[in-house]
Amino acid sequence: MRRCLLCCRLPTHNSEMAEHFHIVIPARMASTRLPGKPVTLLDDKTLIEHVWRRAIAVDATSVVIATDSPQVADVASGFGADVAMTDPAHQSGTDRVAEVARQRDWQDDLVINVQGDEPFIPLSAIRQVVTLLRDDATADIATLSAPISDDNQWQDPNCVKVISDRAGRALVFTRAPVPYRRHNGGHPAQRHIGIYGYKAASLHALVAEPPCALELTESLEQLRALWIGQTIVVAEAVDVPPPGIDTPADLAAARALLSEQAT
């Protein structure tokens, strides 16, 4: 029998995780492609509970679900989560995470944004982002990437590409198939994985800035961080997360994966 990615818990003790860091899981009901996504059932639990259970298996100082929905708050409180109510006018999960950081007065800690639709996220990915931030005094933000598998993925605008310098600092994020390949070869860009870690002061500075033209053009808010001069460190994920859940088809695939693991 295969181990279930949702059910197995890694050991929670990790001496490298002793410094303060917080995990915030933004969750909103108004998803256009999958309405009511956080409270949608996956197996016998809601999607948001699956993500929360992954997050609490890491030695974080706190794990908070950030939402503007009383329904999500009620469900999350029911399974024991720490819930923060946030402004329904927020345009992004980053804004929601930043509001929680302000509410809790996190000034010097690290803040990890774990997407609320990632029930299979490896615990190693969260720990890797924390370590990246701790190991680089110049870093404002940390995130992960994975190799691009084929030309279809490279051409896909839903696959965000990242190119980094030799020190692992992001040069650009884009939906375009970059770089231009004058000669045949591999894919020097990598696929961006949407988990973010922030130094709290950098998070507050980021959301204080208005969206820039690059961000609005590509619909990628990490471009705002680069635009204002913040440093984003990127590392290839040790364990690549399976796809998140954005659509009914993604939900069906996740249910099929769980069924396969149970056999």
C-alpha positions in Angstrom: 0.0 0.0 0.0 1.3 3.4 -0.9 1.6 6.1 1.8 -1.0 8.8 1.5 0.5 12.2 1.0 -2.4 13.7 3.0 -2.4 11.3 5.9 1.3 10.7 6.7 2.9 13.1 9.2 6.6 13.7 9.2 8.3 14.2 12.6 7.5 17.6 13.8 10.8 18.2 15.7 13.5 19.9 13.6 16.3 21.8 15.3 16.9 24.0 12.3 13.3 25.3 12.6 13.8 26.8 16.1 13.7 30.4 15.1 10.3 32.2 14.9 8.3 31.7 11.7 4.6 31.7 11.0 2.6 30.0 8.3 -0.5 31.8 6.9 -3.0 30.1 4.7 -5.1 32.5 2.7 -8.6 31.2 1.9 -11.4 32.9 0.1 -14.8 31.5 -1.1 -15.0 33.7 -4.3 -13.0 31.5 -6.6 -14.3 32.0 -10.1 -13.2 28.6 -11.4 -14.1 26.6 -8.3 -16.6 28.5 -6.1 -16.6 27.5 -2.4 -13.2 25.9 -2.9 -11.9 26.0 0.7 -14.9 24.0 2.0 -15.1 21.6 -0.9 -14.7 18.0 0.3 -11.6 16.0 -0.6 -11.9 12.6 0.8 -13.6 13.0 4.2 -12.2 16.5 5.0 -12.5 19.9 3.5 -9.7 21.2 1.2 -8.7 23.9 3.7 -8.5 21.3 6.5 -6.1 19.1 4.4 -3.8 22.1 3.8 -3.9 23.1 7.5 -3.0 19.6 8.6 0.0 19.7 6.4 1.1 23.0 7.8 0.7 22.1 11.4 3.1 19.2 10.8 5.9 21.7 10.5 7.5 23.3 13.6 6.0 26.7 12.9 5.5 29.2 15.7 1.9 29.6 14.6 -0.3 28.5 11.7 -3.2 30.9 10.8 -6.0 30.6 8.3 -6.7 34.0 6.8 -10.1 34.5 5.3 -12.9 37.0 4.7 -15.6 34.4 4.8 -17.6 33.6 8.0 -18.3 30.1 6.5 -14.6 29.3 6.1 -14.0 30.7 9.6 -16.7 28.5 11.1 -15.4 25.4 9.4 -11.8 26.1 10.3 -12.6 26.9 13.9 -14.5 23.6 14.0 -11.4 21.5 13.3 -9.3 23.6 15.7 -7.5 26.1 13.5 -6.4 29.6 14.5 -8.4 31.9 12.2 -7.9 35.6 11.3 -10.7 37.5 9.7 -9.3 39.8 6.9 -10.6 42.6 4.7 -12.9 41.3 1.9 -11.5 44.0 -0.4 -8.1 42.4 -0.6 -7.1 41.7 -4.2 -4.5 38.9 -3.5 -3.5 36.3 -1.0 -0.4 38.4 -0.3 -2.5 41.3 0.9 -4.4 38.9 3.2 -1.2 37.4 4.6 0.2 40.9 5.2 -2.9 41.9 7.1 -2.5 39.0 9.5 1.2 40.0 10.0 0.0 43.5 11.0 -2.8 42.1 13.2 -0.3 39.9 15.0 2.5 42.5 15.1 5.0 40.3 13.3 7.9 42.7 12.8 11.1 40.6 12.8 9.8 37.1 12.1 9.5 35.1 8.9 6.1 34.7 7.3 5.3 31.7 5.0 2.4 31.9 2.6 1.1 28.4 1.9 -1.6 28.4 -0.7 -5.0 27.2 0.5 -5.4 24.9 -2.6 -2.2 22.9 -2.1 -3.3 19.8 0.0 -0.3 17.8 -1.2 2.4 20.3 -0.4 5.5 18.5 0.9 6.6 19.6 4.3 10.1 19.8 2.9 9.0 22.6 0.6 7.9 24.7 3.6 11.1 24.0 5.5 13.2 24.7 2.4 11.7 28.2 2.0 12.3 28.9 5.7 16.0 27.8 5.4 16.5 30.0 2.3 15.4 33.1 4.1 17.5 32.3 7.2 20.6 31.6 5.2 20.6 34.8 3.1 20.7 38.0 5.0 20.1 40.0 1.8 16.9 38.1 0.9 13.5 39.7 1.2 11.5 36.8 -0.2 12.2 33.1 -0.9 10.4 30.8 -3.3 10.9 27.5 -5.1 11.1 26.2 -8.7 11.3 23.0 -10.7 12.7 22.0 -14.1 10.5 22.5 -17.1 9.6 19.1 -18.4 8.8 19.8 -22.1 8.1 22.4 -24.8 4.3 22.3 -24.0 5.0 23.4 -20.4 7.5 26.0 -21.7 4.9 27.5 -24.0 2.0 27.4 -21.5 1.2 30.8 -20.1 -0.3 29.2 -17.0 3.2 27.8 -16.3 5.1 30.8 -14.8 8.8 30.8 -15.7 11.6 32.1 -13.5 15.2 32.8 -14.5 17.7 33.3 -11.7 21.3 34.5 -11.5 24.2 32.2 -10.4 23.6 33.1 -6.8 20.0 32.0 -7.0 18.4 35.4 -7.1 15.5 35.9 -9.4 16.1 38.0 -12.4 12.6 37.7 -14.0 9.2 35.9 -13.7 7.1 35.7 -16.8 4.4 33.7 -18.5 6.2 34.0 -21.8 8.4 31.2 -23.2 11.7 32.7 -22.2 14.5 32.8 -22.9 14.3 33.0 -26.7 16.1 29.9 -28.0 18.3 30.9 -30.9 19.8 27.4 -30.8 18.1 24.2 -29.8 18.7 23.0 -26.3 17.2 22.6 -22.9 15.2 25.0 -20.8 17.4 27.3 -18.8 14.2 28.8 -17.2 12.5 26.9 -14.5 8.8 26.5 -13.5 7.9 28.6 -10.6 6.3 26.9 -7.6 3.9 29.2 -5.8 5.0 29.0 -2.2 6.5 32.2 -0.7 8.4 33.1 2.4 8.8 36.7 3.5 10.8 38.6 6.0 8.0 40.5 7.8 9.4 43.9 7.2 9.8 43.1 3.5 6.2 41.9 3.3 4.9 45.1 4.8 7.0 47.1 2.4 5.7 45.1 -0.6 2.0 45.6 0.1 2.5 49.3 0.8 3.5 49.8 -2.9 0.9 50.0 -5.7 0.9 47.4 -8.5 3.5 48.2 -11.2 3.0 48.0 -14.9 4.9 44.8 -15.2 2.8 43.2 -12.6 -0.4 44.3 -14.2 0.7 43.2 -17.7 1.7 39.6 -16.6 -0.7 39.4 -13.6 2.3 38.3 -11.4 2.6 40.2 -8.2 6.1 39.0 -7.6 7.2 41.4 -10.3 6.2 44.2 -8.0 8.9 43.0 -5.5 11.5 43.0 -8.2 10.3 46.4 -9.5 10.8 48.0 -6.0 14.3 46.4 -5.7 13.5 43.5 -3.4 15.6 40.4 -3.6 13.9 37.1 -4.2 16.0 34.0 -3.7 15.0 30.9 -5.6 16.0 27.3 -5.1 15.0 24.1 -7.0 12.5 22.2 -4.8 13.9 19.1 -3.2 10.4 17.6 -3.4 8.2 19.0 -6.2 4.6 19.5 -5.1 1.9 18.0 -7.2 -0.4 20.5 -8.9 -2.8 22.6 -6.8 -6.5 22.6 -7.1 -8.0 25.4 -9.2 -10.7 23.8 -11.2 -13.3 21.0 -11.0 -10.9 18.9 -13.2 -8.1 19.5 -10.7 -10.4 18.4 -7.9 -11.3 15.2 -9.8 -7.7 14.5 -10.3 -6.9 15.0 -6.6 -9.7 12.6 -5.7 -8.4 10.0 -8.2 -4.9 10.4 -6.7 -6.3 9.7 -3.2 -8.2 6.7 -4.5 -5.1 5.3 -6.2 -3.1 5.7 -3.0 -5.7 3.9 -1.0 -5.4 0.8 -3.2 
